[in-house]
């Protein structure tokens, strides 16, 4: 049987994936919203904080993203703080903090 690859965020934690796509559409970020169902949890943040559930969405390392990227923040719309790091027009990293249920699901699946 073929390796299914890293887990999909939509399978691991729908309470983040579903509203995130909707919030992006509401902001006119249709291209990013279309990516959400395919976002994979490739690697977890290595900060070690027990409030962090952040993850990389690609196996390629994110280097100096701030020079060619941007952030899309959702600081009050969800139970925790969520910030998308967008590089080259695609979601490269999802910062999730302060959402215990997300942490349990995402860290447990990775």
N, C-alpha and C positions, 0 to 999 in steps of 0.2 A: 504494500500500500504506500502511496506517495505521501511525503511529509506535507501536512497542510500549511506549514509555515507559522509565523508568529500569530498569536490570537488577534482577532478583530475586536476593536473597542466596542462595536455594536453588540457583539456576542457576550463580551465580558461585563460590560456595565452600560446597558441601555439607558439608565437614568441620566447619563452624561451625553451619550451619542445622540439620542433623539432630540432633546431640547437644544443641544448645541447646533445641530443642523438648522433647526427652526430659527434660532436667534441669528444665525449667519444670514439666512434668507431675509429676515426682517431688516437687517442692516444693508441689504443689497449686495451681499457677498455670496452670490449664487454659485460661483465656481468653487469657493471653499466649502460651501454647504454640500455640494455634490461629492466632495472628497470624503466626507465624514463616514458614510457607510463602509468605505474601504480602508479606513485608518487601522493600521496594525500596530501592536505594541511590540516594537523591536527590542528596546532596551529601557530599563528603568533609570531614573535619575540616581546618581550615586552620592547625593548630598548627605544621606543618612538621617535626615529629619523625620520624625514620626508623623508629621502632618503632611508630608509630601507624597503625591501619587503621580508625579510628572513622568513623562516617557517620550522616547524618540519614536517617530513614525516611519523611519527609514533606517536601513542598515548602513547607509553612508554617514560618516561623521559630519556633524554640523560645525564647520570652521568659520569663524569670523562672520557669522550670519548677519550681525548688526550692520555690516557694511553694505549689504545688498538685500536686507530683509526688513520686515516690519512686524509689529505685534498687534494682535487683535485681542482686547481684554474684555472679560466678562467678570466684573468684580462684585456685582450685586445681584445679577439675574439668576444665579444658580446657588445651591447650598454652600458651595465652597468658591474660592477664587480660581478662575480659569483664564489662562492667557495662551493664545496660540502664537507660536513663532512661525512666521511665514517667510520662506526663502524661495526665490525664483517663482513666486506665484503659487506655491504649494505649502501645505502644512508640514513643517519639519519636526516640530516639537510641541507637545501639549503640556503646559505647566498647570498642575492641579494641586492646590494646597487647601488645607482646612476642611476637607470633606472626608470624614472617617470611613463612610461606606465605600466611597470611590477607592480609597487607599486599600481597604481590605480586598476588594474585587480585583483591582489592577495588579497589586503586588502579588496576590494569590495566583493570578493567571500567568504571570511572567516567569 
